């Protein structure tokens, strides 16, 4: 599985319908499940990002497609980072 961290900022459209945000989060989680992606957790944050999520995806391509589908809805802008577990990092360093 590919670990990923998503950073999200509300757009003006997302803020305009902020009361729907809790149900949108549930819908996004369901869309992720259909793509084989598991939401480890999502947090509403204060600061540069409005939401932070941790995901487990089958591969980078699945995560990229999912991220594009979320962004295309227009409620948030996205930044996604690939996150390596300690075990994955040890394997990477082992190649040096």
C-alpha positions in Angstrom: 0.0 0.0 0.0 1.1 3.5 -0.7 0.8 5.9 2.3 -0.2 9.4 1.4 -1.0 12.6 3.2 -3.5 15.0 1.7 -3.6 18.7 2.5 -6.8 20.5 1.6 -8.0 24.1 1.5 -11.6 25.1 1.0 -12.4 27.1 -2.1 -15.0 29.8 -2.1 -17.5 27.2 -3.3 -16.5 24.9 -0.4 -16.9 27.7 2.2 -20.2 28.8 0.7 -21.6 25.3 1.4 -19.5 24.6 4.6 -22.6 23.2 6.4 -22.4 20.3 4.0 -18.8 19.6 4.7 -19.3 16.8 7.3 -21.5 14.8 4.8 -19.0 15.5 2.0 -16.2 14.0 4.0 -18.3 10.8 4.4 -19.0 10.8 0.7 -15.3 11.2 -0.1 -14.5 8.3 2.2 -17.0 6.1 0.3 -15.5 7.1 -3.1 -12.1 6.3 -1.7 -13.2 2.8 -0.6 -14.6 2.1 -4.1 -11.1 2.9 -5.4 -9.5 0.5 -2.9 -8.2 3.5 -0.8 -8.6 3.5 3.0 -8.9 6.8 4.9 -6.8 6.3 8.0 -8.1 9.6 9.4 -9.1 13.1 8.5 -8.8 16.2 10.7 -10.1 19.7 10.4 -7.1 22.0 11.0 -6.4 25.7 11.6 -3.6 27.3 9.6 -2.5 26.9 6.1 -4.6 23.8 5.5 -8.3 23.4 6.4 -8.2 19.6 6.4 -5.5 17.0 6.6 -6.1 13.3 5.7 -3.9 10.2 5.8 -4.7 7.6 3.2 -3.5 4.1 2.3 -3.8 3.5 -1.5 -3.1 0.4 -3.5 -0.6 2.4 -5.6 0.3 6.0 -6.7 -1.9 5.9 -9.8 -5.0 5.1 -7.7 -4.2 7.9 -5.3 -3.6 10.3 -8.2 -6.9 9.5 -9.9 -8.8 9.7 -6.5 -7.2 13.1 -5.8 -8.1 14.5 -9.2 -11.7 13.3 -8.7 -11.9 15.1 -5.3 -10.4 18.3 -6.7 -12.8 18.2 -9.7 -15.7 18.7 -7.4 -14.5 22.2 -6.7 -14.9 22.3 -2.9 -11.2 22.1 -2.1 -7.8 22.5 -3.6 -5.5 19.6 -2.9 -1.8 18.8 -2.2 -0.8 15.2 -1.8 2.4 13.9 -0.5 3.7 10.3 -0.7 4.5 9.1 2.8 6.9 6.2 3.4 6.6 4.0 6.5 9.6 3.3 8.7 9.9 -0.1 7.0 9.8 1.4 3.5 12.3 4.0 4.5 14.7 1.4 5.8 14.4 -0.5 2.5 15.1 2.7 0.6 18.2 3.5 2.7 19.2 -0.1 2.3 19.7 0.5 -1.4 22.3 3.1 -0.8 
